[in-house]
């Protein structure tokens, strides 16, 4: 009887996903973009797009193998890459892969600000965060990230419409990535001010 109860309790509490080294996580998220840039510089945007499509699938598989789950943001990004990459080849038009970052960032921004408007900060789900904040902290951080995604969308539009394919591909790696890292680091003071206790943090899980 006791063994049955123990087994039932174990099944009711799923094993949490494993955490991986932040540098490994960064490599999985931005590695496909680096390959995209190299392929674009050495060949053309079609080869680069195919390389990116393969890269995001491999990165997702590696992430699942290391953590036991598929993170939300890389999954959405991979689906968008495969969709817009497919349109690029089907219509023989690289514009589709160029507007992909604009549309994806607008979707992320809309989801965050829209959820916030209904009192449901979705940032912990989107970023797969390990830290815990109080409700006010999540609201402020979600608002900032929501606006930031729209800024990234606007930057992408300006760059792809005014610059060469190689420059745009390089901007995705050497522009977007450093900007995102700097923005994330700039949020550390807010995160430290709103760090929550375990009791406070439980209220943020019911999204």
Phi and psi restraints in degrees (value plus and minus 20) as a CYANA .aco file:
   2 UNK   PHI     -84.0   -44.0
   2 UNK   PSI     -59.9   -19.9
   3 UNK   PHI     -83.0   -43.0
   3 UNK   PSI     -57.1   -17.1
   4 UNK   PHI     -86.3   -46.3
   4 UNK   PSI     -62.2   -22.2
   5 UNK   PHI     -84.8   -44.8
   5 UNK   PSI     -60.4   -20.4
   6 UNK   PHI     -83.1   -43.1
   6 UNK   PSI     -62.5   -22.5
   7 UNK   PHI     -84.9   -44.9
   7 UNK   PSI     -60.3   -20.3
   8 UNK   PHI     -85.7   -45.7
   8 UNK   PSI     -59.4   -19.4
   9 UNK   PHI     -85.6   -45.6
   9 UNK   PSI     -57.5   -17.5
  10 UNK   PHI     -85.6   -45.6
  10 UNK   PSI     -61.8   -21.8
  11 UNK   PHI     -88.1   -48.1
  11 UNK   PSI     -49.5    -9.5
  12 UNK   PHI     -95.0   -55.0
  12 UNK   PSI     -37.9     2.1
  13 UNK   PHI    -136.2   -96.2
  13 UNK   PSI      68.8   108.8
  14 UNK   PHI     -80.8   -40.8
  14 UNK   PSI     127.3   167.3
  15 UNK   PHI     -87.7   -47.7
  15 UNK   PSI     106.5   146.5
  16 UNK   PHI     -84.8   -44.8
  16 UNK   PSI     133.2   173.2
  17 UNK   PHI     -84.9   -44.9
  17 UNK   PSI     125.6   165.6
  18 UNK   PHI     -93.4   -53.4
  18 UNK   PSI     127.9   167.9
  19 UNK   PHI    -116.6   -76.6
  19 UNK   PSI     121.0   161.0
  20 UNK   PHI    -133.0   -93.0
  20 UNK   PSI     143.4   183.4
  21 UNK   PHI     -75.9   -35.9
  21 UNK   PSI     113.4   153.4
  22 UNK   PHI     -76.0   -36.0
  22 UNK   PSI     -54.3   -14.3
  23 UNK   PHI     -88.8   -48.8
  23 UNK   PSI     -56.8   -16.8
  24 UNK   PHI     -86.0   -46.0
  24 UNK   PSI     -63.0   -23.0
  25 UNK   PHI     -80.4   -40.4
  25 UNK   PSI     -62.7   -22.7
  26 UNK   PHI     -83.1   -43.1
  26 UNK   PSI     -61.0   -21.0
  27 UNK   PHI     -83.8   -43.8
  27 UNK   PSI     -58.3   -18.3
  28 UNK   PHI     -88.7   -48.7
  28 UNK   PSI     -53.4   -13.4
  29 UNK   PHI    -100.1   -60.1
  29 UNK   PSI     -57.1   -17.1
  30 UNK   PHI    -127.7   -87.7
  30 UNK   PSI     -27.9    12.1
  31 UNK   PHI     -78.7   -38.7
  31 UNK   PSI     -67.7   -27.7
  32 UNK   PHI     -78.9   -38.9
  32 UNK   PSI     -53.9   -13.9
  33 UNK   PHI     -87.6   -47.6
  33 UNK   PSI     -58.3   -18.3
  34 UNK   PHI     -83.2   -43.2
  34 UNK   PSI     -62.4   -22.4
  35 UNK   PHI     -85.0   -45.0
  35 UNK   PSI     -56.0   -16.0
  36 UNK   PHI     -80.3   -40.3
  36 UNK   PSI     -63.9   -23.9
  37 UNK   PHI     -85.7   -45.7
  37 UNK   PSI     -64.8   -24.8
  38 UNK   PHI     -81.6   -41.6
  38 UNK   PSI     -65.0   -25.0
  39 UNK   PHI     -84.6   -44.6
  39 UNK   PSI     -57.4   -17.4
  40 UNK   PHI     -86.5   -46.5
  40 UNK   PSI     -60.2   -20.2
  41 UNK   PHI     -89.8   -49.8
  41 UNK   PSI     -54.7   -14.7
  42 UNK   PHI    -112.3   -72.3
  42 UNK   PSI     -40.8    -0.8
  43 UNK   PHI    -152.6  -112.6
  43 UNK   PSI    -126.2   -86.2
  44 UNK   PHI    -170.9  -130.9
  44 UNK   PSI     158.5   198.5
  45 UNK   PHI     -89.8   -49.8
  45 UNK   PSI     -45.6    -5.6
  46 UNK   PHI     -90.5   -50.5
  46 UNK   PSI     -64.4   -24.4
  47 UNK   PHI     -83.7   -43.7
  47 UNK   PSI     -60.9   -20.9
  48 UNK   PHI     -83.1   -43.1
  48 UNK   PSI     -60.1   -20.1
  49 UNK   PHI     -84.3   -44.3
  49 UNK   PSI     -63.9   -23.9
  50 UNK   PHI     -81.5   -41.5
  50 UNK   PSI     -60.4   -20.4
  51 UNK   PHI     -83.1   -43.1
  51 UNK   PSI     -62.1   -22.1
  52 UNK   PHI     -84.3   -44.3
  52 UNK   PSI     -60.8   -20.8
  53 UNK   PHI     -82.0   -42.0
  53 UNK   PSI     -63.5   -23.5
  54 UNK   PHI     -88.2   -48.2
  54 UNK   PSI     -60.6   -20.6
  55 UNK   PHI     -82.1   -42.1
  55 UNK   PSI     -62.6   -22.6
  56 UNK   PHI     -88.2   -48.2
  56 UNK   PSI     -53.8   -13.8
  57 UNK   PHI     -87.1   -47.1
  57 UNK   PSI     -63.9   -23.9
  58 UNK   PHI     -83.8   -43.8
  58 UNK   PSI     -61.4   -21.4
  59 UNK   PHI     -83.4   -43.4
  59 UNK   PSI     -60.8   -20.8
  60 UNK   PHI     -84.4   -44.4
  60 UNK   PSI     -63.3   -23.3
  61 UNK   PHI     -82.7   -42.7
  61 UNK   PSI     -61.0   -21.0
  62 UNK   PHI     -85.8   -45.8
  62 UNK   PSI     -61.1   -21.1
  63 UNK   PHI     -82.6   -42.6
  63 UNK   PSI     -61.6   -21.6
  64 UNK   PHI     -86.2   -46.2
  64 UNK   PSI     -60.2   -20.2
  65 UNK   PHI     -84.2   -44.2
  65 UNK   PSI     -54.6   -14.6
  66 UNK   PHI    -103.9   -63.9
  66 UNK   PSI     -52.0   -12.0
  67 UNK   PHI    -134.0   -94.0
  67 UNK   PSI     -38.5     1.5
  68 UNK   PHI      62.9   102.9
  68 UNK   PSI     -13.2    26.8
  69 UNK   PHI    -170.3  -130.3
  69 UNK   PSI     143.7   183.7
  70 UNK   PHI    -125.2   -85.2
  70 UNK   PSI      98.3   138.3
  71 UNK   PHI     -85.4   -45.4
  71 UNK   PSI     127.4   167.4
  72 UNK   PHI     -83.8   -43.8
  72 UNK   PSI     -73.3   -33.3
  73 UNK   PHI     -83.2   -43.2
  73 UNK   PSI     -68.9   -28.9
  74 UNK   PHI     -80.4   -40.4
  74 UNK   PSI     -53.1   -13.1
  75 UNK   PHI     -86.0   -46.0
  75 UNK   PSI     -67.5   -27.5
  76 UNK   PHI     -81.6   -41.6
  76 UNK   PSI     -62.5   -22.5
  77 UNK   PHI     -82.8   -42.8
  77 UNK   PSI     -62.4   -22.4
  78 UNK   PHI     -83.8   -43.8
  78 UNK   PSI     -62.5   -22.5
  79 UNK   PHI     -80.5   -40.5
  79 UNK   PSI     -62.3   -22.3
  80 UNK   PHI     -85.3   -45.3
  80 UNK   PSI     -61.0   -21.0
  81 UNK   PHI     -81.3   -41.3
  81 UNK   PSI     -65.6   -25.6
  82 UNK   PHI     -86.0   -46.0
  82 UNK   PSI     -58.8   -18.8
  83 UNK   PHI     -88.4   -48.4
  83 UNK   PSI     -73.5   -33.5
  84 UNK   PHI     -92.8   -52.8
  84 UNK   PSI     -49.9    -9.9
  85 UNK   PHI     -84.6   -44.6
  85 UNK   PSI     -61.6   -21.6
  86 UNK   PHI     -82.2   -42.2
  86 UNK   PSI     -60.9   -20.9
  87 UNK   PHI     -84.8   -44.8
  87 UNK   PSI     -56.1   -16.1
  88 UNK   PHI     -78.8   -38.8
  88 UNK   PSI     -64.1   -24.1
  89 UNK   PHI     -98.2   -58.2
  89 UNK   PSI     -56.4   -16.4
  90 UNK   PHI     -85.4   -45.4
  90 UNK   PSI     -64.3   -24.3
  91 UNK   PHI    -115.3   -75.3
  91 UNK   PSI     -19.4    20.6
  92 UNK   PHI      32.4    72.4
  92 UNK   PSI      28.1    68.1
  93 UNK   PHI    -162.9  -122.9
  93 UNK   PSI      91.0   131.0
  94 UNK   PHI     -89.8   -49.8
  94 UNK   PSI     -26.0    14.0
  95 UNK   PHI     -78.6   -38.6
  95 UNK   PSI     -53.1   -13.1
  96 UNK   PHI     -84.4   -44.4
  96 UNK   PSI     -62.8   -22.8
  97 UNK   PHI     -91.8   -51.8
  97 UNK   PSI     -45.7    -5.7
  98 UNK   PHI     -92.9   -52.9
  98 UNK   PSI     -55.9   -15.9
  99 UNK   PHI    -104.6   -64.6
  99 UNK   PSI     -27.6    12.4
 100 UNK   PHI     -75.5   -35.5
 100 UNK   PSI     -69.2   -29.2
 101 UNK   PHI     -80.8   -40.8
 101 UNK   PSI     -55.7   -15.7
 102 UNK   PHI     -81.6   -41.6
 102 UNK   PSI     -69.5   -29.5
 103 UNK   PHI     -88.0   -48.0
 103 UNK   PSI     -63.4   -23.4
 104 UNK   PHI     -84.4   -44.4
 104 UNK   PSI     -65.2   -25.2
 105 UNK   PHI     -84.1   -44.1
 105 UNK   PSI     -56.8   -16.8
 106 UNK   PHI     -86.2   -46.2
 106 UNK   PSI     -57.1   -17.1
 107 UNK   PHI     -84.1   -44.1
 107 UNK   PSI     -64.9   -24.9
 108 UNK   PHI     -81.9   -41.9
 108 UNK   PSI     -66.4   -26.4
 109 UNK   PHI     -81.7   -41.7
 109 UNK   PSI     -62.8   -22.8
 110 UNK   PHI     -85.0   -45.0
 110 UNK   PSI     -61.5   -21.5
 111 UNK   PHI     -82.6   -42.6
 111 UNK   PSI     -63.5   -23.5
 112 UNK   PHI     -88.0   -48.0
 112 UNK   PSI     -70.7   -30.7
 113 UNK   PHI     -90.9   -50.9
 113 UNK   PSI     -54.6   -14.6
 114 UNK   PHI     -86.4   -46.4
 114 UNK   PSI     -64.5   -24.5
 115 UNK   PHI     -82.5   -42.5
 115 UNK   PSI     -58.6   -18.6
 116 UNK   PHI     -84.0   -44.0
 116 UNK   PSI     -57.2   -17.2
 117 UNK   PHI     -83.4   -43.4
 117 UNK   PSI     -48.4    -8.4
 118 UNK   PHI    -118.4   -78.4
 118 UNK   PSI      -6.1    33.9
 119 UNK   PHI      56.0    96.0
 119 UNK   PSI       2.5    42.5
 120 UNK   PHI    -147.7  -107.7
 120 UNK   PSI      67.8   107.8
 121 UNK   PHI     -84.5   -44.5
 121 UNK   PSI      96.5   136.5
 122 UNK   PHI    -115.2   -75.2
 122 UNK   PSI     -17.1    22.9
 123 UNK   PHI     -79.9   -39.9
 123 UNK   PSI     -61.5   -21.5
 124 UNK   PHI     -78.1   -38.1
 124 UNK   PSI     -55.6   -15.6
 125 UNK   PHI     -92.4   -52.4
 125 UNK   PSI     -63.4   -23.4
 126 UNK   PHI     -87.1   -47.1
 126 UNK   PSI     -63.4   -23.4
 127 UNK   PHI    -112.4   -72.4
 127 UNK   PSI     -25.2    14.8
 128 UNK   PHI      32.6    72.6
 128 UNK   PSI      31.2    71.2
 129 UNK   PHI     -94.9   -54.9
 129 UNK   PSI     131.7   171.7
 130 UNK   PHI    -122.2   -82.2
 130 UNK   PSI     -36.3     3.7
 131 UNK   PHI    -108.7   -68.7
 131 UNK   PSI     144.4   184.4
 132 UNK   PHI    -141.4  -101.4
 132 UNK   PSI     111.5   151.5
 133 UNK   PHI    -145.1  -105.1
 133 UNK   PSI     140.5   180.5
 134 UNK   PHI     -97.3   -57.3
 134 UNK   PSI     152.5   192.5
 135 UNK   PHI     -79.0   -39.0
 135 UNK   PSI     -62.3   -22.3
 136 UNK   PHI     -83.7   -43.7
 136 UNK   PSI     -58.6   -18.6
 137 UNK   PHI     -84.0   -44.0
 137 UNK   PSI     -63.4   -23.4
 138 UNK   PHI     -83.5   -43.5
 138 UNK   PSI     -58.8   -18.8
 139 UNK   PHI     -83.9   -43.9
 139 UNK   PSI     -65.9   -25.9
 140 UNK   PHI     -85.3   -45.3
 140 UNK   PSI     -63.9   -23.9
 141 UNK   PHI     -87.7   -47.7
 141 UNK   PSI     -59.0   -19.0
 142 UNK   PHI     -82.8   -42.8
 142 UNK   PSI     -62.4   -22.4
 143 UNK   PHI     -81.4   -41.4
 143 UNK   PSI     -64.2   -24.2
 144 UNK   PHI     -84.1   -44.1
 144 UNK   PSI     -65.2   -25.2
 145 UNK   PHI     -86.9   -46.9
 145 UNK   PSI     -55.6   -15.6
 146 UNK   PHI     -80.1   -40.1
 146 UNK   PSI     -67.0   -27.0
 147 UNK   PHI     -84.7   -44.7
 147 UNK   PSI     -58.6   -18.6
 148 UNK   PHI     -81.8   -41.8
 148 UNK   PSI     -60.0   -20.0
 149 UNK   PHI     -83.0   -43.0
 149 UNK   PSI     -56.7   -16.7
 150 UNK   PHI     -88.9   -48.9
 150 UNK   PSI     -53.6   -13.6
 151 UNK   PHI     -85.3   -45.3
 151 UNK   PSI     -63.3   -23.3
 152 UNK   PHI     -80.7   -40.7
 152 UNK   PSI     -60.0   -20.0
 153 UNK   PHI     -82.1   -42.1
 153 UNK   PSI     -63.4   -23.4
 154 UNK   PHI     -85.4   -45.4
 154 UNK   PSI     -61.3   -21.3
 155 UNK   PHI     -81.6   -41.6
 155 UNK   PSI     -62.3   -22.3
 156 UNK   PHI     -81.5   -41.5
 156 UNK   PSI     -61.7   -21.7
 157 UNK   PHI     -81.8   -41.8
 157 UNK   PSI     -63.3   -23.3
 158 UNK   PHI     -84.1   -44.1
 158 UNK   PSI     -65.1   -25.1
 159 UNK   PHI     -89.1   -49.1
 159 UNK   PSI     -69.1   -29.1
 160 UNK   PHI     -89.7   -49.7
 160 UNK   PSI     -45.9    -5.9
 161 UNK   PHI    -103.2   -63.2
 161 UNK   PSI     -36.5     3.5
 162 UNK   PHI    -138.9   -98.9
 162 UNK   PSI     -32.8     7.2
 163 UNK   PHI    -140.0  -100.0
 163 UNK   PSI     151.9   191.9
 164 UNK   PHI     -92.8   -52.8
 164 UNK   PSI     146.1   186.1
 165 UNK   PHI     -81.0   -41.0
 165 UNK   PSI     -62.1   -22.1
 166 UNK   PHI     -86.2   -46.2
 166 UNK   PSI     -61.3   -21.3
 167 UNK   PHI     -83.5   -43.5
 167 UNK   PSI     -63.1   -23.1
 168 UNK   PHI     -83.0   -43.0
 168 UNK   PSI     -63.2   -23.2
 169 UNK   PHI     -82.7   -42.7
 169 UNK   PSI     -59.5   -19.5
 170 UNK   PHI     -87.1   -47.1
 170 UNK   PSI     -55.4   -15.4
 171 UNK   PHI     -84.0   -44.0
 171 UNK   PSI     -54.4   -14.4
 172 UNK   PHI     -81.6   -41.6
 172 UNK   PSI     -51.4   -11.4
 173 UNK   PHI    -114.4   -74.4
 173 UNK   PSI     -72.1   -32.1
 174 UNK   PHI    -113.5   -73.5
 174 UNK   PSI     -24.2    15.8
 175 UNK   PHI    -131.1   -91.1
 175 UNK   PSI     -80.2   -40.2
 176 UNK   PHI     -82.2   -42.2
 176 UNK   PSI     -64.1   -24.1
 177 UNK   PHI     -84.1   -44.1
 177 UNK   PSI     -71.0   -31.0
 178 UNK   PHI     -82.4   -42.4
 178 UNK   PSI     -58.1   -18.1
 179 UNK   PHI     -82.2   -42.2
 179 UNK   PSI     -63.1   -23.1
 180 UNK   PHI     -85.5   -45.5
 180 UNK   PSI     -62.2   -22.2
 181 UNK   PHI     -84.5   -44.5
 181 UNK   PSI     -64.4   -24.4
 182 UNK   PHI     -83.0   -43.0
 182 UNK   PSI     -60.4   -20.4
 183 UNK   PHI     -83.9   -43.9
 183 UNK   PSI     -63.8   -23.8
 184 UNK   PHI     -82.2   -42.2
 184 UNK   PSI     -61.4   -21.4
 185 UNK   PHI     -85.3   -45.3
 185 UNK   PSI     -53.6   -13.6
 186 UNK   PHI     -87.6   -47.6
 186 UNK   PSI     -36.3     3.7
 187 UNK   PHI    -108.6   -68.6
 187 UNK   PSI     -24.8    15.2
 188 UNK   PHI     -78.1   -38.1
 188 UNK   PSI     -64.9   -24.9
 189 UNK   PHI     -77.3   -37.3
 189 UNK   PSI     -61.6   -21.6
 190 UNK   PHI     -83.3   -43.3
 190 UNK   PSI     -63.2   -23.2
 191 UNK   PHI     -82.2   -42.2
 191 UNK   PSI     -61.6   -21.6
 192 UNK   PHI     -87.1   -47.1
 192 UNK   PSI     -55.7   -15.7
 193 UNK   PHI     -89.5   -49.5
 193 UNK   PSI     -48.1    -8.1
 194 UNK   PHI    -133.8   -93.8
 194 UNK   PSI       1.2    41.2
 195 UNK   PHI     -79.1   -39.1
 195 UNK   PSI     113.5   153.5
 196 UNK   PHI    -126.9   -86.9
 196 UNK   PSI     134.7   174.7
 197 UNK   PHI     -96.0   -56.0
 197 UNK   PSI     149.6   189.6
 198 UNK   PHI     -79.1   -39.1
 198 UNK   PSI     -56.5   -16.5
 199 UNK   PHI     -88.1   -48.1
 199 UNK   PSI     -62.7   -22.7
 200 UNK   PHI     -88.4   -48.4
 200 UNK   PSI     -57.5   -17.5
 201 UNK   PHI     -89.4   -49.4
 201 UNK   PSI     -45.2    -5.2
 202 UNK   PHI     -83.0   -43.0
 202 UNK   PSI     -47.0    -7.0
 203 UNK   PHI     -91.0   -51.0
 203 UNK   PSI     -41.8    -1.8
 204 UNK   PHI    -103.2   -63.2
 204 UNK   PSI     -27.4    12.6
 205 UNK   PHI    -104.1   -64.1
 205 UNK   PSI     -38.5     1.5
 206 UNK   PHI    -108.1   -68.1
 206 UNK   PSI      46.6    86.6
